[in-house]
């Protein structure tokens, strides 16, 4: 199967890297094609994953079995004009862009709405999907199989896509902010930056794995020995309303797409 990417930004890059890493596995793309408003970006990504840069969205769609639409939402109509009449199935990763809006822009095209996170490049993504009513089994199975090469696929009612994105799509940024701060504090206390970053990274990785086996509250309790350092740190975070800050972050991200 030939997969075409319209847009070569960060998320498209992560997905392409993940599929490239799956090369040779059952269901993996046989080839990947790329186009972007900045041709150098498409060429660079194509070179990285042994793909091919194509000049123009229509040319790419006509050469592809399935298209990943990865542009900014405000240029959807412009790109849709290039795809008119091609009838190629489209996986959209456009933030805040509903299936209804996609159907208006791309009448007659088979559509899948997907919101992934950056774990795609490591094949450890969460990928939330929504399908229009009446989607055929062939497209549903083909899209789900492709996406499963990148991580855990979660099919949702479309109304839950944005809340899910606020949790799994934005949280890598929140965790990165926490990591950045902890590394800075480690350096302030005398560690090297490399030492502090490795410690924080490994601790976050282990915590993620542990959360597959323990409820968050139980894990927090297990780490926070009475009278210990973790308990003191958690108390400081509660006093400064970390929970409230995270809730505000979720609300703010949802407001951006409503």
Secondary structure, 3 states (H helix, E strand, C coil): CEEEEECCCHHHHHHHHHHHHCCCCCCCCCEEEEECCCHHHHHHHHHHCCCEECCCHHHHHHCCCEEEECCCHHHHHHHHHHHCCCCCEEEECCCCCCHHHHHHHCCCCCEEEEEECHHHHHCCEEEEEEECCCCCHHHHHHHHHHHHCCEEEEECCHHHHHHHHHHHHCHHHHHHHHHHHHHHHHHHCCCCHHHHHHHHHHHHHHHHHHCCCCCHHHHHHHHCCCCCHHHHHHHHHHHCCHHHHHHHHHHHHHHHHC
